[in-house]
Amino acid sequence: MQYIIRNTNENYTSINNAFLQDSNLEPATIGILAVILSNKPDWVVYPEEVARRLNISRRTINRHFQKLEEAGYMRTLKHSFGGSKGARTYRFFSDMPISDSYFNYLKDELERELSTSGS
């Protein structure tokens, strides 16, 4: 008899179990990352939006984002547009820790995209 039933036909997210089984993460941190990973890959993660969806404070999101960054499931890149043009924070999330070499690849890809889009 099957005791775990999954509907993989609709509204389904395929994720690696690494972060779900990481004993260094709090259950709330795991839940926040699961909510983030359930979105489209190009969804831009705004902490305020995640807090609103989960009905928790932005401060709580910041605390869990810090835990995710320390564990390697989130990497942050701040990009300056020069002078008074401002800056933007880019956050990358993964269901497995992001290695330094892969993060360098992501940075290169983002720089390439920004240089061609003029943003």
Contacts in CASP RR format, 6 or more apart in sequence:
PFRMAT RR
TARGET T0000
AUTHOR 0000-0000-0000
METHOD contacts of the structure
MODEL  1
MQYIIRNTNENYTSINNAFLQDSNLEPATIGILAVILSNKPDWVVYPEEV
ARRLNISRRTINRHFQKLEEAGYMRTLKHSFGGSKGARTYRFFSDMPISD
SYFNYLKDELERELSTSGS
6 12 0 8 1.000
13 34 0 8 1.000
13 37 0 8 1.000
13 38 0 8 1.000
15 34 0 8 1.000
15 37 0 8 1.000
15 95 0 8 1.000
16 95 0 8 1.000
16 96 0 8 1.000
18 95 0 8 1.000
18 96 0 8 1.000
18 97 0 8 1.000
19 25 0 8 1.000
19 30 0 8 1.000
19 33 0 8 1.000
19 71 0 8 1.000
19 73 0 8 1.000
19 95 0 8 1.000
19 96 0 8 1.000
20 30 0 8 1.000
20 34 0 8 1.000
22 30 0 8 1.000
22 71 0 8 1.000
24 71 0 8 1.000
25 33 0 8 1.000
25 67 0 8 1.000
25 68 0 8 1.000
25 71 0 8 1.000
25 73 0 8 1.000
26 64 0 8 1.000
26 67 0 8 1.000
28 60 0 8 1.000
28 64 0 8 1.000
29 64 0 8 1.000
29 67 0 8 1.000
29 68 0 8 1.000
32 50 0 8 1.000
32 54 0 8 1.000
32 61 0 8 1.000
32 64 0 8 1.000
32 65 0 8 1.000
32 68 0 8 1.000
33 68 0 8 1.000
33 73 0 8 1.000
33 74 0 8 1.000
33 93 0 8 1.000
33 95 0 8 1.000
35 50 0 8 1.000
35 53 0 8 1.000
35 54 0 8 1.000
36 45 0 8 1.000
36 50 0 8 1.000
36 93 0 8 1.000
37 93 0 8 1.000
37 95 0 8 1.000
39 45 0 8 1.000
45 91 0 8 1.000
45 93 0 8 1.000
47 58 0 8 1.000
47 61 0 8 1.000
47 62 0 8 1.000
47 65 0 8 1.000
48 58 0 8 1.000
50 61 0 8 1.000
51 57 0 8 1.000
51 58 0 8 1.000
51 60 0 8 1.000
51 61 0 8 1.000
54 61 0 8 1.000
65 74 0 8 1.000
65 91 0 8 1.000
68 74 0 8 1.000
68 93 0 8 1.000
69 75 0 8 1.000
69 76 0 8 1.000
71 97 0 8 1.000
72 94 0 8 1.000
72 97 0 8 1.000
72 98 0 8 1.000
73 93 0 8 1.000
73 94 0 8 1.000
73 95 0 8 1.000
73 96 0 8 1.000
73 97 0 8 1.000
73 98 0 8 1.000
74 91 0 8 1.000
74 92 0 8 1.000
74 93 0 8 1.000
74 94 0 8 1.000
74 98 0 8 1.000
75 91 0 8 1.000
75 92 0 8 1.000
75 98 0 8 1.000
75 103 0 8 1.000
75 106 0 8 1.000
76 89 0 8 1.000
76 90 0 8 1.000
76 91 0 8 1.000
76 92 0 8 1.000
77 89 0 8 1.000
77 90 0 8 1.000
77 91 0 8 1.000
77 92 0 8 1.000
77 106 0 8 1.000
77 107 0 8 1.000
77 110 0 8 1.000
78 87 0 8 1.000
78 88 0 8 1.000
78 89 0 8 1.000
78 90 0 8 1.000
79 87 0 8 1.000
79 88 0 8 1.000
79 89 0 8 1.000
79 90 0 8 1.000
79 110 0 8 1.000
79 111 0 8 1.000
79 114 0 8 1.000
80 86 0 8 1.000
80 87 0 8 1.000
81 87 0 8 1.000
81 88 0 8 1.000
81 119 0 8 1.000
90 110 0 8 1.000
92 98 0 8 1.000
92 103 0 8 1.000
92 106 0 8 1.000
98 106 0 8 1.000
END
